[in-house]
């Protein structure tokens, strides 16, 4: 192990930060693994501190901008406005991740994630709603998707099928971009922190490492009881909008708010399942529920809807049923 550490010390620390930023940029440009591009940056924030995290983020930003420009030029649609529009979302998420890793203060790290995600969602909402209501943008997206698929060599029926797919994607984004932002930031912070803390190169004592890993364990996560009423109010607002047949923008706003407040309770639901499988060896099969849920979400919309509804319901019932403090449950 000491030999491995010595070999790593040959490279300047800044090189390690830049390499993580490069990996993050490449992940974003890959399409398939774009959802994971913040994870290498979080390993820099957790493993080496704010300065290293920001250096890695700057390297990722440069890689994304340059890569997006090259891609647009290859598709014959390069323009400064197009480059700015395509680069803005990932760059905003980079800034959001950096703010999450600043000193959390009184609200704690989980509260910082929710707060930053909420502010970012509110800031981008006017642009998102303008986009999903703009037929010209929808047609441009369809043309861009068709050109990208043609360049990749994939076969896809043209015309109406592409337009319908783009329209469906924009409707999903319009109704759920806020929980998507929260989910991506929360997952990236949690996964990146875990990977950094489990690295054998992290220069901290073993006791501190174990304590920090336990501190971010999902089964320890609990939503403050003060969040119950805002969450219930968000679902009441959604119900009122649906019954009153509000317009598409108002409906999208209501869905975003309701799903945003449901996300922390879904994580709490996962925490309850994780606690059960840790506390009771006979329930270790619950480890399979996470990957199985992801597969079912992709393959079966009906089952996916049940999972999406079930996890927040399980989490919110812990307000009245203390699953993790029931006598005999804690070990």
C-alpha positions as protocol buffer text, in pm:
chain_id: "A"
residue {
  index: 1
  type: UNK
  ca { x: 0 y: 0 z: 0 }
}
residue {
  index: 2
  type: UNK
  ca { x: 281 y: 242 z: 85 }
}
residue {
  index: 3
  type: UNK
  ca { x: 438 y: 170 z: -256 }
}
residue {
  index: 4
  type: UNK
  ca { x: 109 y: 254 z: -424 }
}
residue {
  index: 5
  type: UNK
  ca { x: 88 y: 577 z: -229 }
}
residue {
  index: 6
  type: UNK
  ca { x: 445 y: 665 z: -329 }
}
residue {
  index: 7
  type: UNK
  ca { x: 364 y: 608 z: -696 }
}
residue {
  index: 8
  type: UNK
  ca { x: 62 y: 839 z: -670 }
}
residue {
  index: 9
  type: UNK
  ca { x: 276 y: 1108 z: -509 }
}
residue {
  index: 10
  type: UNK
  ca { x: 482 y: 1124 z: -829 }
}
residue {
  index: 11
  type: UNK
  ca { x: 192 y: 1315 z: -987 }
}
residue {
  index: 12
  type: UNK
  ca { x: 122 y: 1667 z: -858 }
}
residue {
  index: 13
  type: UNK
  ca { x: -206 y: 1694 z: -664 }
}
residue {
  index: 14
  type: UNK
  ca { x: -340 y: 1942 z: -919 }
}
residue {
  index: 15
  type: UNK
  ca { x: -297 y: 1678 z: -1189 }
}
residue {
  index: 16
  type: UNK
  ca { x: -527 y: 1446 z: -996 }
}
residue {
  index: 17
  type: UNK
  ca { x: -789 y: 1722 z: -978 }
}
residue {
  index: 18
  type: UNK
  ca { x: -760 y: 1801 z: -1349 }
}
residue {
  index: 19
  type: UNK
  ca { x: -787 y: 1434 z: -1441 }
}
residue {
  index: 20
  type: UNK
  ca { x: -1111 y: 1401 z: -1244 }
}
residue {
  index: 21
  type: UNK
  ca { x: -1248 y: 1705 z: -1423 }
}
residue {
  index: 22
  type: UNK
  ca { x: -1153 y: 1556 z: -1759 }
}
residue {
  index: 23
  type: UNK
  ca { x: -1325 y: 1229 z: -1669 }
}
residue {
  index: 24
  type: UNK
  ca { x: -1636 y: 1422 z: -1563 }
}
residue {
  index: 25
  type: UNK
  ca { x: -1644 y: 1613 z: -1893 }
}
residue {
  index: 26
  type: UNK
  ca { x: -1605 y: 1298 z: -2099 }
}
residue {
  index: 27
  type: UNK
  ca { x: -1881 y: 1127 z: -1903 }
}
residue {
  index: 28
  type: UNK
  ca { x: -2117 y: 1416 z: -1977 }
}
residue {
  index: 29
  type: UNK
  ca { x: -2032 y: 1414 z: -2347 }
}
residue {
  index: 30
  type: UNK
  ca { x: -2086 y: 1037 z: -2367 }
}
residue {
  index: 31
  type: UNK
  ca { x: -2469 y: 1067 z: -2360 }
}
residue {
  index: 32
  type: UNK
  ca { x: -2512 y: 721 z: -2204 }
}
residue {
  index: 33
  type: UNK
  ca { x: -2325 y: 807 z: -1881 }
}
residue {
  index: 34
  type: UNK
  ca { x: -2409 y: 1177 z: -1866 }
}
residue {
  index: 35
  type: UNK
  ca { x: -2609 y: 1126 z: -1544 }
}
residue {
  index: 36
  type: UNK
  ca { x: -2288 y: 1030 z: -1361 }
}
residue {
  index: 37
  type: UNK
  ca { x: -2065 y: 1319 z: -1467 }
}
residue {
  index: 38
  type: UNK
  ca { x: -2083 y: 1497 z: -1129 }
}
residue {
  index: 39
  type: UNK
  ca { x: -1961 y: 1192 z: -934 }
}
residue {
  index: 40
  type: UNK
  ca { x: -1586 y: 1230 z: -1011 }
}
residue {
  index: 41
  type: UNK
  ca { x: -1610 y: 1596 z: -911 }
}
residue {
  index: 42
  type: UNK
  ca { x: -1767 y: 1503 z: -578 }
}
residue {
  index: 43
  type: UNK
  ca { x: -1482 y: 1262 z: -509 }
}
residue {
  index: 44
  type: UNK
  ca { x: -1249 y: 1561 z: -545 }
}
residue {
  index: 45
  type: UNK
  ca { x: -1458 y: 1775 z: -310 }
}
residue {
  index: 46
  type: UNK
  ca { x: -1482 y: 1501 z: -46 }
}
residue {
  index: 47
  type: UNK
  ca { x: -1131 y: 1364 z: -80 }
}
residue {
  index: 48
  type: UNK
  ca { x: -922 y: 1680 z: -109 }
}
residue {
  index: 49
  type: UNK
  ca { x: -1144 y: 1975 z: -20 }
}
residue {
  index: 50
  type: UNK
  ca { x: -1310 y: 2275 z: -182 }
}
residue {
  index: 51
  type: UNK
  ca { x: -1006 y: 2398 z: -375 }
}
residue {
  index: 52
  type: UNK
  ca { x: -953 y: 2062 z: -543 }
}
residue {
  index: 53
  type: UNK
  ca { x: -1323 y: 2029 z: -618 }
}
residue {
  index: 54
  type: UNK
  ca { x: -1336 y: 2368 z: -789 }
}
residue {
  index: 55
  type: UNK
  ca { x: -1022 y: 2294 z: -993 }
}
residue {
  index: 56
  type: UNK
  ca { x: -1181 y: 1968 z: -1109 }
}
residue {
  index: 57
  type: UNK
  ca { x: -1505 y: 2152 z: -1186 }
}
residue {
  index: 58
  type: UNK
  ca { x: -1324 y: 2413 z: -1399 }
}
residue {
  index: 59
  type: UNK
  ca { x: -1151 y: 2135 z: -1594 }
}
residue {
  index: 60
  type: UNK
  ca { x: -1488 y: 1963 z: -1645 }
}
residue {
  index: 61
  type: UNK
  ca { x: -1648 y: 2290 z: -1761 }
}
residue {
  index: 62
  type: UNK
  ca { x: -1373 y: 2347 z: -2018 }
}
residue {
  index: 63
  type: UNK
  ca { x: -1401 y: 1989 z: -2145 }
}
residue {
  index: 64
  type: UNK
  ca { x: -1780 y: 2018 z: -2179 }
}
residue {
  index: 65
  type: UNK
  ca { x: -1769 y: 2350 z: -2365 }
}
residue {
  index: 66
  type: UNK
  ca { x: -1496 y: 2237 z: -2606 }
}
residue {
  index: 67
  type: UNK
  ca { x: -1657 y: 1897 z: -2662 }
}
residue {
  index: 68
  type: UNK
  ca { x: -2001 y: 2049 z: -2720 }
}
residue {
  index: 69
  type: UNK
  ca { x: -1854 y: 2296 z: -2970 }
}
residue {
  index: 70
  type: UNK
  ca { x: -1680 y: 2018 z: -3163 }
}
residue {
  index: 71
  type: UNK
  ca { x: -2002 y: 1813 z: -3166 }
}
residue {
  index: 72
  type: UNK
  ca { x: -2211 y: 2105 z: -3292 }
}
residue {
  index: 73
  type: UNK
  ca { x: -1955 y: 2180 z: -3563 }
}
residue {
  index: 74
  type: UNK
  ca { x: -1960 y: 1815 z: -3671 }
}
residue {
  index: 75
  type: UNK
  ca { x: -2340 y: 1827 z: -3704 }
}
residue {
  index: 76
  type: UNK
  ca { x: -2321 y: 2149 z: -3904 }
}
residue {
  index: 77
  type: UNK
  ca { x: -2510 y: 2354 z: -3647 }
}
residue {
  index: 78
  type: UNK
  ca { x: -2237 y: 2546 z: -3465 }
}
residue {
  index: 79
  type: UNK
  ca { x: -2331 y: 2887 z: -3328 }
}
residue {
  index: 80
  type: UNK
  ca { x: -2235 y: 3072 z: -3013 }
}
residue {
  index: 81
  type: UNK
  ca { x: -2599 y: 3081 z: -2903 }
}
residue {
  index: 82
  type: UNK
  ca { x: -2636 y: 2705 z: -2957 }
}
residue {
  index: 83
  type: UNK
  ca { x: -2313 y: 2638 z: -2769 }
}
residue {
  index: 84
  type: UNK
  ca { x: -2426 y: 2857 z: -2478 }
}
residue {
  index: 85
  type: UNK
  ca { x: -2768 y: 2689 z: -2466 }
}
residue {
  index: 86
  type: UNK
  ca { x: -2623 y: 2336 z: -2471 }
}
residue {
  index: 87
  type: UNK
  ca { x: -2348 y: 2413 z: -2217 }
}
residue {
  index: 88
  type: UNK
  ca { x: -2556 y: 2611 z: -1965 }
}
residue {
  index: 89
  type: UNK
  ca { x: -2737 y: 2317 z: -1793 }
}
residue {
  index: 90
  type: UNK
  ca { x: -2424 y: 2112 z: -1707 }
}
residue {
  index: 91
  type: UNK
  ca { x: -2234 y: 2425 z: -1601 }
}
residue {
  index: 92
  type: UNK
  ca { x: -2517 y: 2533 z: -1370 }
}
residue {
  index: 93
  type: UNK
  ca { x: -2512 y: 2188 z: -1210 }
}
residue {
  index: 94
  type: UNK
  ca { x: -2134 y: 2221 z: -1159 }
}
residue {
  index: 95
  type: UNK
  ca { x: -2189 y: 2546 z: -971 }
}
residue {
  index: 96
  type: UNK
  ca { x: -2472 y: 2389 z: -770 }
}
residue {
  index: 97
  type: UNK
  ca { x: -2248 y: 2099 z: -664 }
}
residue {
  index: 98
  type: UNK
  ca { x: -1983 y: 2344 z: -550 }
}
residue {
  index: 99
  type: UNK
  ca { x: -2236 y: 2535 z: -339 }
}
residue {
  index: 100
  type: UNK
  ca { x: -2355 y: 2210 z: -183 }
}
residue {
  index: 101
  type: UNK
  ca { x: -1999 y: 2135 z: -73 }
}
residue {
  index: 102
  type: UNK
  ca { x: -1954 y: 2474 z: 93 }
}
residue {
  index: 103
  type: UNK
  ca { x: -1981 y: 2481 z: 471 }
}
residue {
  index: 104
  type: UNK
  ca { x: -2339 y: 2365 z: 542 }
}
residue {
  index: 105
  type: UNK
  ca { x: -2394 y: 2573 z: 854 }
}
residue {
  index: 106
  type: UNK
  ca { x: -2709 y: 2509 z: 1053 }
}
residue {
  index: 107
  type: UNK
  ca { x: -2916 y: 2343 z: 783 }
}
residue {
  index: 108
  type: UNK
  ca { x: -2685 y: 2044 z: 737 }
}
residue {
  index: 109
  type: UNK
  ca { x: -2569 y: 1882 z: 415 }
}
residue {
  index: 110
  type: UNK
  ca { x: -2904 y: 1724 z: 321 }
}
residue {
  index: 111
  type: UNK
  ca { x: -3078 y: 2055 z: 376 }
}
residue {
  index: 112
  type: UNK
  ca { x: -2814 y: 2228 z: 162 }
}
residue {
  index: 113
  type: UNK
  ca { x: -2879 y: 1982 z: -123 }
}
residue {
  index: 114
  type: UNK
  ca { x: -3255 y: 2044 z: -110 }
}
residue {
  index: 115
  type: UNK
  ca { x: -3211 y: 2421 z: -83 }
}
residue {
  index: 116
  type: UNK
  ca { x: -2963 y: 2449 z: -372 }
}
residue {
  index: 117
  type: UNK
  ca { x: -3171 y: 2217 z: -592 }
}
residue {
  index: 118
  type: UNK
  ca { x: -3485 y: 2416 z: -514 }
}
residue {
  index: 119
  type: UNK
  ca { x: -3322 y: 2750 z: -594 }
}
residue {
  index: 120
  type: UNK
  ca { x: -3172 y: 2616 z: -916 }
}
residue {
  index: 121
  type: UNK
  ca { x: -3508 y: 2469 z: -1021 }
}
residue {
  index: 122
  type: UNK
  ca { x: -3684 y: 2798 z: -955 }
}
residue {
  index: 123
  type: UNK
  ca { x: -3417 y: 2989 z: -1149 }
}
residue {
  index: 124
  type: UNK
  ca { x: -3438 y: 2772 z: -1461 }
}
residue {
  index: 125
  type: UNK
  ca { x: -3816 y: 2717 z: -1455 }
}
residue {
  index: 126
  type: UNK
  ca { x: -3905 y: 3017 z: -1678 }
}
residue {
  index: 127
  type: UNK
  ca { x: -3663 y: 2894 z: -1945 }
}
residue {
  index: 128
  type: UNK
  ca { x: -3785 y: 2535 z: -1921 }
}
residue {
  index: 129
  type: UNK
  ca { x: -4151 y: 2633 z: -1955 }
}
residue {
  index: 130
  type: UNK
  ca { x: -4069 y: 2864 z: -2244 }
}
residue {
  index: 131
  type: UNK
  ca { x: -3892 y: 2579 z: -2418 }
}
residue {
  index: 132
  type: UNK
  ca { x: -4163 y: 2317 z: -2377 }
}
residue {
  index: 133
  type: UNK
  ca { x: -4424 y: 2563 z: -2509 }
}
residue {
  index: 134
  type: UNK
  ca { x: -4217 y: 2661 z: -2813 }
}
residue {
  index: 135
  type: UNK
  ca { x: -4304 y: 2461 z: -3130 }
}
residue {
  index: 136
  type: UNK
  ca { x: -3995 y: 2593 z: -3309 }
}
residue {
  index: 137
  type: UNK
  ca { x: -3766 y: 2457 z: -3036 }
}
residue {
  index: 138
  type: UNK
  ca { x: -3945 y: 2122 z: -3049 }
}
residue {
  index: 139
  type: UNK
  ca { x: -3885 y: 2100 z: -3423 }
}
residue {
  index: 140
  type: UNK
  ca { x: -3521 y: 2201 z: -3375 }
}
residue {
  index: 141
  type: UNK
  ca { x: -3481 y: 1927 z: -3114 }
}
residue {
  index: 142
  type: UNK
  ca { x: -3634 y: 1674 z: -3352 }
}
residue {
  index: 143
  type: UNK
  ca { x: -3392 y: 1777 z: -3627 }
}
residue {
  index: 144
  type: UNK
  ca { x: -3097 y: 1766 z: -3388 }
}
residue {
  index: 145
  type: UNK
  ca { x: -3199 y: 1418 z: -3261 }
}
residue {
  index: 146
  type: UNK
  ca { x: -3237 y: 1288 z: -3615 }
}
residue {
  index: 147
  type: UNK
  ca { x: -2899 y: 1430 z: -3720 }
}
residue {
  index: 148
  type: UNK
  ca { x: -2731 y: 1282 z: -3412 }
}
residue {
  index: 149
  type: UNK
  ca { x: -2882 y: 938 z: -3471 }
}
residue {
  index: 150
  type: UNK
  ca { x: -2782 y: 952 z: -3838 }
}
residue {
  index: 151
  type: UNK
  ca { x: -2425 y: 1045 z: -3743 }
}
residue {
  index: 152
  type: UNK
  ca { x: -2412 y: 757 z: -3493 }
}
residue {
  index: 153
  type: UNK
  ca { x: -2525 y: 505 z: -3755 }
}
residue {
  index: 154
  type: UNK
  ca { x: -2838 y: 404 z: -3563 }
}
residue {
  index: 155
  type: UNK
  ca { x: -3151 y: 323 z: -3761 }
}
residue {
  index: 156
  type: UNK
  ca { x: -3472 y: 501 z: -3664 }
}
residue {
  index: 157
  type: UNK
  ca { x: -3791 y: 575 z: -3851 }
}
residue {
  index: 158
  type: UNK
  ca { x: -3789 y: 941 z: -3940 }
}
residue {
  index: 159
  type: UNK
  ca { x: -4053 y: 1215 z: -3925 }
}
residue {
  index: 160
  type: UNK
  ca { x: -4352 y: 1170 z: -3699 }
}
residue {
  index: 161
  type: UNK
  ca { x: -4191 y: 909 z: -3472 }
}
residue {
  index: 162
  type: UNK
  ca { x: -3901 y: 1142 z: -3390 }
}
residue {
  index: 163
  type: UNK
  ca { x: -4136 y: 1436 z: -3331 }
}
residue {
  index: 164
  type: UNK
  ca { x: -4352 y: 1230 z: -3094 }
}
residue {
  index: 165
  type: UNK
  ca { x: -4047 y: 1105 z: -2902 }
}
residue {
  index: 166
  type: UNK
  ca { x: -3914 y: 1459 z: -2860 }
}
residue {
  index: 167
  type: UNK
  ca { x: -4256 y: 1586 z: -2755 }
}
residue {
  index: 168
  type: UNK
  ca { x: -4291 y: 1312 z: -2495 }
}
residue {
  index: 169
  type: UNK
  ca { x: -3943 y: 1383 z: -2359 }
}
residue {
  index: 170
  type: UNK
  ca { x: -4018 y: 1755 z: -2330 }
}
residue {
  index: 171
  type: UNK
  ca { x: -4344 y: 1685 z: -2146 }
}
residue {
  index: 172
  type: UNK
  ca { x: -4163 y: 1460 z: -1898 }
}
residue {
  index: 173
  type: UNK
  ca { x: -3891 y: 1721 z: -1846 }
}
residue {
  index: 174
  type: UNK
  ca { x: -4149 y: 1997 z: -1805 }
}
residue {
  index: 175
  type: UNK
  ca { x: -4337 y: 1805 z: -1536 }
}
residue {
  index: 176
  type: UNK
  ca { x: -4036 y: 1669 z: -1351 }
}
residue {
  index: 177
  type: UNK
  ca { x: -3725 y: 1878 z: -1405 }
}
residue {
  index: 178
  type: UNK
  ca { x: -3716 y: 1995 z: -1039 }
}
residue {
  index: 179
  type: UNK
  ca { x: -3709 y: 1642 z: -888 }
}
residue {
  index: 180
  type: UNK
  ca { x: -3463 y: 1541 z: -1161 }
}
residue {
  index: 181
  type: UNK
  ca { x: -3227 y: 1819 z: -1052 }
}
residue {
  index: 182
  type: UNK
  ca { x: -3270 y: 1724 z: -687 }
}
residue {
  index: 183
  type: UNK
  ca { x: -3218 y: 1355 z: -762 }
}
residue {
  index: 184
  type: UNK
  ca { x: -2907 y: 1412 z: -973 }
}
residue {
  index: 185
  type: UNK
  ca { x: -2744 y: 1645 z: -721 }
}
residue {
  index: 186
  type: UNK
  ca { x: -2834 y: 1425 z: -424 }
}
residue {
  index: 187
  type: UNK
  ca { x: -2725 y: 1100 z: -587 }
}
residue {
  index: 188
  type: UNK
  ca { x: -2400 y: 1249 z: -719 }
}
residue {
  index: 189
  type: UNK
  ca { x: -2310 y: 1393 z: -378 }
}
residue {
  index: 190
  type: UNK
  ca { x: -2388 y: 1067 z: -199 }
}
residue {
  index: 191
  type: UNK
  ca { x: -2217 y: 834 z: -448 }
}
residue {
  index: 192
  type: UNK
  ca { x: -1911 y: 1056 z: -494 }
}
residue {
  index: 193
  type: UNK
  ca { x: -1870 y: 1098 z: -119 }
}
residue {
  index: 194
  type: UNK
  ca { x: -1894 y: 722 z: -66 }
}
residue {
  index: 195
  type: UNK
  ca { x: -1636 y: 649 z: -333 }
}
residue {
  index: 196
  type: UNK
  ca { x: -1395 y: 907 z: -191 }
}
residue {
  index: 197
  type: UNK
  ca { x: -1435 y: 788 z: 169 }
}
residue {
  index: 198
  type: UNK
  ca { x: -1384 y: 425 z: 71 }
}
residue {
  index: 199
  type: UNK
  ca { x: -1066 y: 501 z: -121 }
}
residue {
  index: 200
  type: UNK
  ca { x: -754 y: 362 z: 45 }
}
residue {
  index: 201
  type: UNK
  ca { x: -567 y: 676 z: -60 }
}
residue {
  index: 202
  type: UNK
  ca { x: -779 y: 911 z: 152 }
}
residue {
  index: 203
  type: UNK
  ca { x: -543 y: 1057 z: 417 }
}
residue {
  index: 204
  type: UNK
  ca { x: -763 y: 1017 z: 727 }
}
residue {
  index: 205
  type: UNK
  ca { x: -768 y: 779 z: 1021 }
}
residue {
  index: 206
  type: UNK
  ca { x: -967 y: 458 z: 983 }
}
residue {
  index: 207
  type: UNK
  ca { x: -1200 y: 547 z: 1271 }
}
residue {
  index: 208
  type: UNK
  ca { x: -1287 y: 880 z: 1109 }
}
residue {
  index: 209
  type: UNK
  ca { x: -1340 y: 711 z: 772 }
}
residue {
  index: 210
  type: UNK
  ca { x: -1586 y: 461 z: 920 }
}
residue {
  index: 211
  type: UNK
  ca { x: -1769 y: 734 z: 1110 }
}
residue {
  index: 212
  type: UNK
  ca { x: -1806 y: 950 z: 800 }
}
residue {
  index: 213
  type: UNK
  ca { x: -1930 y: 657 z: 591 }
}
residue {
  index: 214
  type: UNK
  ca { x: -2191 y: 574 z: 855 }
}
residue {
  index: 215
  type: UNK
  ca { x: -2295 y: 938 z: 875 }
}
residue {
  index: 216
  type: UNK
  ca { x: -2400 y: 942 z: 508 }
}
residue {
  index: 217
  type: UNK
  ca { x: -2559 y: 597 z: 512 }
}
residue {
  index: 218
  type: UNK
  ca { x: -2906 y: 607 z: 357 }
}
residue {
  index: 219
  type: UNK
  ca { x: -3068 y: 412 z: 637 }
}
residue {
  index: 220
  type: UNK
  ca { x: -2977 y: 693 z: 876 }
}
residue {
  index: 221
  type: UNK
  ca { x: -3153 y: 956 z: 667 }
}
residue {
  index: 222
  type: UNK
  ca { x: -3470 y: 1110 z: 813 }
}
residue {
  index: 223
  type: UNK
  ca { x: -3679 y: 1398 z: 683 }
}
residue {
  index: 224
  type: UNK
  ca { x: -3744 y: 1662 z: 954 }
}
residue {
  index: 225
  type: UNK
  ca { x: -4103 y: 1653 z: 1078 }
}
residue {
  index: 226
  type: UNK
  ca { x: -4135 y: 2022 z: 991 }
}
residue {
  index: 227
  type: UNK
  ca { x: -4131 y: 1922 z: 621 }
}
residue {
  index: 228
  type: UNK
  ca { x: -4454 y: 1721 z: 653 }
}
residue {
  index: 229
  type: UNK
  ca { x: -4699 y: 2009 z: 612 }
}
residue {
  index: 230
  type: UNK
  ca { x: -4527 y: 2170 z: 310 }
}
residue {
  index: 231
  type: UNK
  ca { x: -4522 y: 1827 z: 145 }
}
residue {
  index: 232
  type: UNK
  ca { x: -4893 y: 1767 z: 210 }
}
residue {
  index: 233
  type: UNK
  ca { x: -4970 y: 2120 z: 90 }
}
residue {
  index: 234
  type: UNK
  ca { x: -4784 y: 2056 z: -237 }
}
residue {
  index: 235
  type: UNK
  ca { x: -4997 y: 1749 z: -309 }
}
residue {
  index: 236
  type: UNK
  ca { x: -5313 y: 1939 z: -217 }
}
residue {
  index: 237
  type: UNK
  ca { x: -5209 y: 2209 z: -464 }
}
residue {
  index: 238
  type: UNK
  ca { x: -5153 y: 1946 z: -735 }
}
residue {
  index: 239
  type: UNK
  ca { x: -5494 y: 1792 z: -667 }
}
residue {
  index: 240
  type: UNK
  ca { x: -5662 y: 2132 z: -691 }
}
residue {
  index: 241
  type: UNK
  ca { x: -5488 y: 2210 z: -1022 }
}
residue {
  index: 242
  type: UNK
  ca { x: -5584 y: 1873 z: -1172 }
}
residue {
  index: 243
  type: UNK
  ca { x: -5946 y: 1900 z: -1057 }
}
residue {
  index: 244
  type: UNK
  ca { x: -5966 y: 2260 z: -1175 }
}
residue {
  index: 245
  type: UNK
  ca { x: -5809 y: 2165 z: -1509 }
}
residue {
  index: 246
  type: UNK
  ca { x: -5535 y: 2425 z: -1495 }
}
residue {
  index: 247
  type: UNK
  ca { x: -5331 y: 2505 z: -1800 }
}
residue {
  index: 248
  type: UNK
  ca { x: -5019 y: 2309 z: -1905 }
}
residue {
  index: 249
  type: UNK
  ca { x: -4778 y: 2549 z: -1736 }
}
residue {
  index: 250
  type: UNK
  ca { x: -4967 y: 2552 z: -1405 }
}
residue {
  index: 251
  type: UNK
  ca { x: -4997 y: 2172 z: -1416 }
}
residue {
  index: 252
  type: UNK
  ca { x: -4624 y: 2140 z: -1481 }
}
residue {
  index: 253
  type: UNK
  ca { x: -4548 y: 2373 z: -1188 }
}
residue {
  index: 254
  type: UNK
  ca { x: -4777 y: 2172 z: -958 }
}
residue {
  index: 255
  type: UNK
  ca { x: -4623 y: 1839 z: -1062 }
}
residue {
  index: 256
  type: UNK
  ca { x: -4269 y: 1970 z: -1011 }
}
residue {
  index: 257
  type: UNK
  ca { x: -4345 y: 2104 z: -664 }
}
residue {
  index: 258
  type: UNK
  ca { x: -4527 y: 1788 z: -552 }
}
residue {
  index: 259
  type: UNK
  ca { x: -4262 y: 1548 z: -684 }
}
residue {
  index: 260
  type: UNK
  ca { x: -3983 y: 1766 z: -544 }
}
residue {
  index: 261
  type: UNK
  ca { x: -4127 y: 1742 z: -192 }
}
residue {
  index: 262
  type: UNK
  ca { x: -4187 y: 1368 z: -238 }
}
residue {
  index: 263
  type: UNK
  ca { x: -3822 y: 1296 z: -322 }
}
residue {
  index: 264
  type: UNK
  ca { x: -3683 y: 1325 z: 34 }
}
residue {
  index: 265
  type: UNK
  ca { x: -3955 y: 1089 z: 158 }
}
residue {
  index: 266
  type: UNK
  ca { x: -3866 y: 843 z: -120 }
}
residue {
  index: 267
  type: UNK
  ca { x: -3505 y: 849 z: 7 }
}
residue {
  index: 268
  type: UNK
  ca { x: -3638 y: 795 z: 360 }
}
residue {
  index: 269
  type: UNK
  ca { x: -3835 y: 498 z: 228 }
}
residue {
  index: 270
  type: UNK
  ca { x: -3514 y: 354 z: 85 }
}
residue {
  index: 271
  type: UNK
  ca { x: -3349 y: 422 z: 421 }
}
residue {
  index: 272
  type: UNK
  ca { x: -3616 y: 218 z: 600 }
}
residue {
  index: 273
  type: UNK
  ca { x: -3563 y: -75 z: 363 }
}
residue {
  index: 274
  type: UNK
  ca { x: -3187 y: -43 z: 408 }
}
residue {
  index: 275
  type: UNK
  ca { x: -3222 y: -40 z: 786 }
}
residue {
  index: 276
  type: UNK
  ca { x: -3438 y: -354 z: 777 }
}
residue {
  index: 277
  type: UNK
  ca { x: -3188 y: -547 z: 568 }
}
residue {
  index: 278
  type: UNK
  ca { x: -2905 y: -437 z: 800 }
}
residue {
  index: 279
  type: UNK
  ca { x: -3093 y: -512 z: 1123 }
}
residue {
  index: 280
  type: UNK
  ca { x: -3241 y: -846 z: 1016 }
}
residue {
  index: 281
  type: UNK
  ca { x: -3015 y: -1092 z: 831 }
}
residue {
  index: 282
  type: UNK
  ca { x: -3322 y: -1275 z: 701 }
}
residue {
  index: 283
  type: UNK
  ca { x: -3414 y: -960 z: 505 }
}
residue {
  index: 284
  type: UNK
  ca { x: -3088 y: -933 z: 312 }
}
residue {
  index: 285
  type: UNK
  ca { x: -3283 y: -1004 z: -6 }
}
residue {
  index: 286
  type: UNK
  ca { x: -3389 y: -638 z: 13 }
}
residue {
  index: 287
  type: UNK
  ca { x: -3049 y: -554 z: -135 }
}
residue {
  index: 288
  type: UNK
  ca { x: -3196 y: -665 z: -467 }
}
residue {
  index: 289
  type: UNK
  ca { x: -3484 y: -418 z: -451 }
}
residue {
  index: 290
  type: UNK
  ca { x: -3276 y: -118 z: -559 }
}
residue {
  index: 291
  type: UNK
  ca { x: -3147 y: -264 z: -890 }
}
residue {
  index: 292
  type: UNK
  ca { x: -3482 y: -437 z: -945 }
}
residue {
  index: 293
  type: UNK
  ca { x: -3669 y: -109 z: -898 }
}
residue {
  index: 294
  type: UNK
  ca { x: -3449 y: 63 z: -1159 }
}
residue {
  index: 295
  type: UNK
  ca { x: -3513 y: -220 z: -1408 }
}
residue {
  index: 296
  type: UNK
  ca { x: -3888 y: -213 z: -1348 }
}
residue {
  index: 297
  type: UNK
  ca { x: -3899 y: 165 z: -1384 }
}
residue {
  index: 298
  type: UNK
  ca { x: -3745 y: 126 z: -1729 }
}
residue {
  index: 299
  type: UNK
  ca { x: -3948 y: -176 z: -1845 }
}
residue {
  index: 300
  type: UNK
  ca { x: -4290 y: -125 z: -1689 }
}
residue {
  index: 301
  type: UNK
  ca { x: -4447 y: 221 z: -1648 }
}
residue {
  index: 302
  type: UNK
  ca { x: -4728 y: 71 z: -1435 }
}
residue {
  index: 303
  type: UNK
  ca { x: -4491 y: -99 z: -1190 }
}
residue {
  index: 304
  type: UNK
  ca { x: -4266 y: 206 z: -1199 }
}
residue {
  index: 305
  type: UNK
  ca { x: -4559 y: 424 z: -1095 }
}
residue {
  index: 306
  type: UNK
  ca { x: -4629 y: 193 z: -800 }
}
residue {
  index: 307
  type: UNK
  ca { x: -4265 y: 219 z: -691 }
}
residue {
  index: 308
  type: UNK
  ca { x: -4263 y: 597 z: -730 }
}
residue {
  index: 309
  type: UNK
  ca { x: -4576 y: 623 z: -515 }
}
residue {
  index: 310
  type: UNK
  ca { x: -4483 y: 348 z: -268 }
}
residue {
  index: 311
  type: UNK
  ca { x: -4142 y: 472 z: -157 }
}
residue {
  index: 312
  type: UNK
  ca { x: -4256 y: 823 z: -54 }
}
residue {
  index: 313
  type: UNK
  ca { x: -4560 y: 672 z: 120 }
}
residue {
  index: 314
  type: UNK
  ca { x: -4335 y: 436 z: 314 }
}
residue {
  index: 315
  type: UNK
  ca { x: -4109 y: 725 z: 408 }
}
residue {
  index: 316
  type: UNK
  ca { x: -4388 y: 958 z: 514 }
}
residue {
  index: 317
  type: UNK
  ca { x: -4553 y: 694 z: 735 }
}
residue {
  index: 318
  type: UNK
  ca { x: -4242 y: 700 z: 955 }
}
residue {
  index: 319
  type: UNK
  ca { x: -4377 y: 1027 z: 1093 }
}
residue {
  index: 320
  type: UNK
  ca { x: -4631 y: 811 z: 1280 }
}
residue {
  index: 321
  type: UNK
  ca { x: -4465 y: 467 z: 1281 }
}
residue {
  index: 322
  type: UNK
  ca { x: -4104 y: 476 z: 1411 }
}
residue {
  index: 323
  type: UNK
  ca { x: -3979 y: 177 z: 1210 }
}
residue {
  index: 324
  type: UNK
  ca { x: -3615 y: 226 z: 1306 }
}
residue {
  index: 325
  type: UNK
  ca { x: -3675 y: 279 z: 1678 }
}
residue {
  index: 326
  type: UNK
  ca { x: -3933 y: 9 z: 1742 }
}
residue {
  index: 327
  type: UNK
  ca { x: -3821 y: -203 z: 2040 }
}
residue {
  index: 328
  type: UNK
  ca { x: -3600 y: -482 z: 1913 }
}
residue {
  index: 329
  type: UNK
  ca { x: -3539 y: -319 z: 1578 }
}
residue {
  index: 330
  type: UNK
  ca { x: -3217 y: -134 z: 1663 }
}
residue {
  index: 331
  type: UNK
  ca { x: -2904 y: -333 z: 1715 }
}
